[in-house]
């Protein structure tokens, strides 16, 4: 098979590799669509994200969908031919975290496109059968791949406890911010405000539902909010989100910021605010598929470009273009 392989920062090329062997509990998926994530671009440009360092050739890509073409010895042949969305996690099923239901926090996790585990910018991948979710025929390949960022949004909205009648602030109007805002509306929030220094990005979010775009300087005037979900990683955005919360409000950190930040402790303490983070997701795919199937969340309109496998490097470079939302690599193109 062909795979797009990161050999060094800025150096990505097509290689011929063996089709991966299928373990007894796995399925082999012919990949149809892979979303390009900002984390993929970080690995491409910098060769690392925090403690995760690319030390050997690596296939990036973790937002994937395709068709099952073979199954392991323990899996029914009935699954062959199924169109699936892939949850790109391979936790240790016996770890304490997994057994407690928090398998995303498993210390032995093997995650697509995270060193040293290869990802989905390839023609074929394997995944445990239970992590390959059937999608309806009404769901496109692109949307099936983008169940992964939608799962991040679902995890964040759940962590914030978003429910009917609440006021929600989303900071950062990139792809994740837009999906989080849609998801907050789907979960019943009656007011969803999205803030971004780029007013065009904020305005673009209004295409996806009753979402109100504002400049960061206006956030304080529109509060207080019950929940704030920070999707930019910018310390200034985190600070403004924290200050815009009503007493007993919750701030959920999604964007990856610097290692050290200054926190307004009197605001945090005197208002009894909750600050928490999300790391990937757990038990989100069925909800994601239903939100898309029923039209509560529109993933197809997020897509602003398609690339062939040979153009993966071009797609990774294009992520920094603020005019783009989600780019898709189609390995079979």
C-alpha positions in Angstrom: 0.0 0.0 0.0 1.0 3.7 -0.3 1.5 5.7 2.9 2.4 9.4 3.4 5.4 9.3 5.7 6.9 12.1 7.8 10.7 11.5 7.7 11.8 14.7 9.3 10.2 18.1 10.1 9.0 19.5 6.7 9.9 16.3 4.9 7.0 14.1 4.0 6.9 11.6 1.1 5.0 8.6 -0.3 6.4 5.2 0.5 5.3 1.7 -0.4 4.6 -0.3 2.8 3.1 -3.7 3.5 -0.7 -3.7 4.2 -0.8 -4.1 8.0 -1.6 -7.5 9.4 -4.9 -7.9 11.1 -4.9 -9.1 14.8 -7.7 -11.4 15.9 -9.8 -8.6 17.4 -9.2 -6.1 14.6 -10.6 -5.1 11.3 -8.7 -3.9 8.2 -10.1 -0.6 6.8 -9.6 0.8 3.4 -9.2 4.5 4.2 -11.5 6.9 2.2 -11.1 10.2 4.1 -8.7 11.6 6.7 -9.2 15.0 8.3 -6.1 17.2 8.7 -5.7 18.3 12.3 -3.6 21.1 13.8 -1.7 18.5 15.7 -0.6 16.9 12.5 0.7 20.2 11.3 2.7 20.7 14.5 4.4 17.4 14.0 5.0 18.2 10.4 6.6 21.6 11.1 8.2 21.1 14.5 8.7 17.3 14.9 7.1 17.3 18.3 4.2 18.3 20.5 5.2 18.6 24.1 6.7 15.3 25.3 5.7 13.5 22.1 8.7 13.6 19.7 9.0 12.2 16.2 12.2 10.1 16.4 11.6 7.8 13.5 9.5 7.9 10.3 5.9 8.3 11.2 2.5 8.2 9.3 0.4 11.1 10.6 -3.4 11.4 10.6 -6.0 10.4 13.2 -9.4 11.6 11.8 -10.3 8.7 9.6 -13.1 6.8 7.9 -13.3 4.1 5.4 -14.7 0.6 4.5 -13.9 -2.7 6.3 -12.2 -5.0 3.8 -11.0 -7.8 6.1 -11.5 -9.0 9.7 -9.5 -10.8 12.3 -10.1 -14.4 13.4 -12.4 -13.3 16.3 -14.6 -11.0 14.2 -17.6 -12.0 12.2 -17.3 -11.8 8.4 -20.6 -9.8 8.4 -18.5 -6.7 9.1 -16.8 -6.8 5.7 -18.1 -4.1 3.5 -19.3 -1.8 6.4 -18.6 1.9 6.1 -17.1 3.0 9.4 -15.8 6.0 11.3 -12.6 5.1 13.2 -12.0 6.0 16.9 -8.2 6.1 16.7 -7.5 4.8 20.2 -5.9 1.5 21.3 -6.0 1.5 25.1 -4.8 -1.3 27.4 -8.1 -3.0 28.3 -6.8 -4.0 31.6 -5.4 -0.7 32.8 -7.0 1.0 35.9 -8.1 4.0 33.9 -9.8 1.8 31.2 -11.6 -0.3 33.7 -12.9 2.8 35.4 -14.3 4.0 32.0 -11.6 6.6 31.4 -9.8 4.7 28.7 -8.7 8.0 27.0 -6.4 8.4 30.0 -4.9 5.0 29.8 -1.1 5.4 30.4 -0.4 2.7 27.8 -2.5 4.2 25.0 -1.5 3.8 21.4 -3.0 6.6 19.4 -3.0 7.1 15.6 -0.3 9.5 14.4 1.2 10.0 17.8 4.9 8.9 18.1 5.7 6.1 17.6 2.3 4.9 16.4 1.5 5.2 12.7 -1.7 7.0 11.7 -4.2 7.1 8.8 -2.5 9.0 5.9 -2.3 5.6 4.2 -4.4 3.4 2.0 -5.2 0.9 4.8 -5.2 0.8 8.6 -6.2 -1.6 11.3 -8.2 -0.9 14.4 -10.0 -3.0 17.1 -13.4 -3.9 15.8 -15.2 -2.1 18.7 -13.4 1.1 17.7 -14.8 1.0 14.1 -18.3 2.4 14.2 -20.8 1.8 11.4 -22.1 5.0 9.8 -25.4 5.4 7.9 -25.4 5.8 4.2 -26.7 9.3 4.6 -23.4 10.3 6.3 -20.6 11.2 3.9 -17.0 9.9 4.1 -15.8 13.4 5.0 -18.3 13.6 7.9 -17.5 10.1 9.0 -13.8 11.1 9.3 -14.7 14.3 11.2 -16.5 12.3 13.9 -13.1 12.6 15.6 -13.0 16.4 16.2 -16.8 16.2 16.9 -15.9 13.8 19.7 -13.5 16.3 21.1 -16.4 18.8 21.1 -18.8 16.3 22.8 -16.2 15.5 25.5 -15.7 19.3 26.1 -19.4 20.1 26.3 -20.1 17.1 28.5 -17.2 18.2 30.8 -18.7 21.6 31.1 -22.1 20.2 31.9 -23.8 22.1 29.2 -27.6 21.7 29.3 -30.8 23.4 28.3 -31.1 27.1 28.9 -27.5 27.8 29.6 -25.2 30.6 28.3 -22.0 29.3 26.7 -18.9 31.2 25.6 -16.5 29.6 23.1 -13.1 31.2 22.6 -11.4 30.5 19.3 -13.3 30.2 16.1 -11.1 27.6 14.4 -12.4 24.2 13.4 -12.7 22.9 16.9 -14.3 26.1 18.2 -16.9 26.0 15.5 -17.7 22.3 16.2 -17.9 23.0 19.9 -20.3 25.9 19.3 -22.5 23.7 17.2 -22.4 20.9 19.8 -23.3 23.3 22.6 -26.4 24.4 20.7 -27.2 20.7 20.1 -27.0 20.1 23.8 -29.5 22.8 24.5 -27.6 26.0 25.2 -29.8 28.9 24.4 -27.0 31.4 24.0 -23.7 30.5 22.4 -21.2 33.3 21.8 -17.9 32.6 19.9 -15.0 35.0 20.3 -12.0 35.3 18.0 -9.5 38.2 17.2 -10.2 37.4 13.5 -13.7 38.8 13.1 -14.1 37.0 9.7 -13.6 33.6 11.5 -16.2 34.5 14.0 -18.7 35.6 11.4 -18.1 32.3 9.5 -19.3 30.4 12.6 -22.8 31.9 12.2 -23.3 29.6 9.1 -23.5 26.7 11.5 -26.4 27.8 13.7 -27.6 30.4 16.3 -24.0 31.4 17.2 -23.1 35.0 18.1 -19.7 36.2 17.0 -17.9 38.8 19.1 -14.5 40.4 19.4 -12.5 39.4 22.5 -12.8 42.9 23.9 -16.6 42.5 24.0 -16.7 39.2 25.9 -17.0 40.9 29.3 -20.0 43.0 28.3 -21.9 39.9 27.1 -21.4 37.8 30.3 -21.9 36.3 32.6 -21.7 32.8 31.2 -22.5 29.5 32.8 -19.8 27.6 30.8 -16.8 28.8 28.9 -14.9 26.4 26.5 -11.5 27.6 25.5 -10.4 26.3 22.1 -7.5 28.6 21.1 -4.7 27.8 23.6 -4.1 31.6 24.0 -3.5 32.6 27.7 -5.4 35.9 27.1 -8.4 34.0 25.9 -8.3 31.8 28.9 -8.1 34.8 31.2 -11.1 36.6 29.6 -13.1 33.4 29.6 -12.5 32.8 33.3 -13.5 36.4 34.2 -16.7 36.1 32.1 -18.1 33.2 34.1 -20.8 33.6 36.7 -20.2 32.2 40.2 -20.0 28.4 40.2 -19.3 28.5 36.4 -17.0 26.1 34.6 -14.1 26.7 32.3 -13.1 23.8 30.0 -9.7 23.9 28.4 -9.5 22.3 24.9 -6.8 24.3 23.1 -3.2 23.4 23.9 -1.5 26.5 25.4 2.0 27.1 26.9 3.3 25.1 29.8 2.9 27.9 32.3 0.2 30.6 32.5 -0.9 33.2 35.0 -4.3 32.6 36.6 -6.5 35.1 38.3 -6.8 33.2 41.6 -9.1 35.6 43.4 -11.6 35.3 40.6 -11.3 31.6 40.6 -11.5 31.2 44.4 -14.1 33.9 45.2 -16.5 32.8 42.6 -15.9 29.0 43.3 -15.2 28.4 39.6 -14.3 25.0 38.2 -11.4 24.8 35.7 -10.9 21.5 33.9 -9.4 20.1 30.8 -10.2 17.4 28.2 -7.8 14.9 26.8 -9.2 13.4 23.7 -12.5 11.6 24.5 -14.2 8.4 25.7 -17.6 6.9 24.8 -18.5 9.7 22.3 -18.8 8.0 18.9 -22.5 6.9 19.1 -23.5 10.4 20.2 -21.4 12.0 17.4 -23.0 9.8 14.7 -26.5 10.6 15.9 -25.8 14.3 16.0 -24.7 14.2 12.4 -27.4 11.7 11.2 -30.1 13.9 12.6 -28.7 17.2 11.3 -27.9 18.7 14.7 -24.3 19.1 13.7 -23.1 19.9 10.1 -19.7 18.5 9.5 -19.7 18.6 5.7 -19.8 22.4 5.5 -16.6 22.5 7.6 -14.7 21.0 4.7 -12.9 23.6 2.6 -10.5 21.5 0.6 -9.6 18.0 -0.6 -6.2 16.6 -1.3 -4.8 13.3 -2.7 -2.4 11.3 -0.6 0.6 12.6 -2.6 -0.5 16.1 -1.6 -0.5 15.5 2.2 2.4 17.9 2.7 0.5 20.6 0.8 -2.5 20.0 3.0 -0.4 20.2 6.2 1.0 23.5 5.1 -2.4 24.9 4.2 -3.7 24.3 7.8 -2.2 27.7 8.9 -4.4 29.6 6.3 -7.1 31.2 8.4 -9.5 31.0 5.4 -9.5 27.2 5.8 -11.6 25.2 8.3 -11.1 21.5 7.7 -9.0 19.9 5.0 -9.5 16.3 3.9 -6.9 13.9 2.5 -8.5 11.1 0.3 -6.0 8.2 0.1 -7.9 6.5 -2.7 -8.1 9.6 -4.8 
